[in-house]
Amino acid sequence: MSVAVGTVVEGMDAHNKVTGQSLFPGDLARPDMLHMKILFAGQPHARMDSMNTSAARSHPGVVSVFTAADVPVNEYGLIKADQPVLVGIGSNKTGGSVARFVGDQVALVVAETEEAAAEACGLIKVDWFNLPVITDPFESMKSDAPLLLPGQDTNIAKHNRLRKGDVRTVWNQCGSIVECVYETPRQEHAYLQPEAGLAYIDKDGIVTVEVAGQWAHEEQRQIAHVLGIPLDRVRVRHPAIGGAFGGREDISVQIVLALAVWRLAEQGILRPVKIVWSREESFLGHHKRHPYTIRAKWGANDQGKILAAEVELVADAGAYEYTSTKVLGNATMQCTGPYDIPNVSVDAYAVYTNNVPSGAFRGFGGPQGAFAAESQVNRLASDLGLDAVEMRRRNLLMDGSLGSFNMPMPEGVTIRQVVDACAHQARWTNKSYASPLSNHLRRGRGFACAMKNVGFSFGFPEECWAKIELHGSTEIERILLFHAGADCGQGAHTVLSQMAADACQVPLERVELRAADTSTSKNSGSASASRMTFMAGNSILGAAEVALHQWRSEERPAIGEYRFVPRQTTSLDDETGQCDPNISYGYVAQVVDVEVDTETGHVQVMDVVCADDVGLAINPQQVEGQIEGAIVQAHGYTILENFILRDGYVETPYFSNYLIPTSLDVPDSVEMVILENADPQGPWGARGMA
């Protein structure tokens, strides 16, 4: 019997956020704290020849200035340690004397006030020797292009190949062949809380960093690596997080905060250090959604069966790898859609340039690939005179279908049910309808569907740890749940508590969560890849089972720890791409009605019907919130937002010239259809869907 799962409960942090009691990183304060500002390179590609910090060091209020010479191990990176913490004189294996994009960090100024730190940053004199700037990934791919990273023999960070069947043999069997080039832009995460944090040395001498992030244990690992100290000498804690969307997947201020307090302690200065980026610094300093150029050639027979898909994808990775190789994997999967296509040829490239790095952003490469795939299906349907939904029904994957990676889909493929439910709810017809208002207003409908990976992909190791303590005498009076998962605003901590209550069959109010702290929990992985509910739920179920067994044996408190490891995915074969890419999938379909003013170009998104199979809605209200938020974010991506880089320089560093949706821009209505077809691998059948 469910006591908490599947019910709407108020978010555990809702009251404190509404009343302003929740502390976000920018709100944190400790007695006698100092303030830090960062000097960014401001150069898209240049070698540092000299740096003079004397004027900054003598500026009133300045306590210390740190440069590359103060960094023990001057390299970091989520997947590859290819970026210097601070660009400085000399060289190392990361090429630490070279700035490769405008947001590379050069020096840290710690002062009594933020104003003094900022003024001192402006006094640092740096001489740069300009190097060739490459901002076009197609130019960067050429064999004679200057190499942008040391130790590389190409600027191609990753090349994925898919070869299934033989596309060359079937084009003459196609009643329709459509070819098109699609371009998708960069996108700024635009979360409410810019990068901020507070660091200090605690009473036990532990370097402690309180910061907004998505994976506390990975941040701990990278900090320890740079400082050259053991993991247990570093603690990372996540307070309230004002949004992430993948933008906090990679390091921003975590390492430099730790470096500052660690070096200050060596000078006998045991004072906390705080930093808050301005919105302009945030635009400059963290990664963006990957821009893609996608060339697609698809063919279908006269009955609407898709016979072949040939696709080339080129992603601008920017200056460093970040998560480009993983994002490329998802785009490689999504560029052929949720369709059973017998002949597939895909070449996908992530390419280094001197642009702001690209990285994780909600969907992780999926939206770019899906945009091209769905556009191709619509073009084929139109060319063949078929209904767009019927065209999809004739090609959708099923349980056991061989996807484009030439491996059977895991059990629980429900894309057909999702498509049918969405079309039914929207009263779908494939006819645009004339506007009743005037001859310059036109209305139209669009249909799209997609699948989304749940969990890390392509052989990346997965794990999620939880600990449960049961307290009481004759009955369970209190549950302590320890879990490192981050709540970025998506409601994860509420869902974790609901699942713990349900697993132990106690009222929700008896659950106390100790979350997102490396000092109290082991690794639970990242709050990304639609994985947290799926992975955390399985770890909580395991921990509850162990704890309840001890409880029945009359151990008090009863303590259960469990490390959940799902089935292992596999990496792409170098030649064919054949692999088992993902643990599981979620499925979605949408119908959107728009009105276009043909005189002004204004697009009004009127009505949206969105169908999602979530396996089980642990908290239905939060599922609806995720859908609404995703639709608004996609609206901005498609209609409004335009992140402009010119010659490597950011030209849209403010919300005044980078426009995101407001309440006046959002769709007139969003109607949600929540399907709950249980995922055989998911906790309570739940799938990830955030």
Secondary structure, DSSP 8 states (H G I E B T S, - for coil): --SSTTS----TTHHHHHTT-S--GGG---TT-EEEEEEE---SSEEEEEEE-HHHHTSTTEEEEE-GGG-SS--B-SSS--B-SS--SS--TT-TTEE-STT-EEEEEEESSHHHHHHHHTT-EEEEEE------HHHHTSTTS---STT-S-SEEEEEEEEES-GGGTGGG-SEEEEEEEEE-------SS-SEEEEEE-TTS-EEEEE--S-HHHHHHHHHHHHT--GGGEEEE-------TTTTSS-SSHHHHHHHHHHHHHTT----EEEE--HHHHHHHS-EE--EEEEEEEEE-TTS-EEEEEEEEEEEEESS-TTHHHHHHHHHHHTTTTB--SEEEEEEEEEE-SSS-EE--TTTTHHHHHHHHHHHHHHHHHHHT--HHHHHHTTB--TT-B-TTSSB--S---HHHHHHHHHHHTT--S---B-SS-TTEEEEEEEEEEEEEES--TT----EEEEEEEEESSSEEEEEEEE----SSS-HHHHHHHHHHHHHT--GGGEEEEESBTTT------S-TT-HHHHHHHHHHHHHHHHHHHHHTT-SSEEEEEEE---------TTT--S---SEEEEEEEEEEEEEETTT--EEEEEEEEEEE-SS-SSHHHHHHHHHHHHHHHHIIIII----EETTEES--STTTS----TTTS-SEEEEEEE----TTSGGG-----
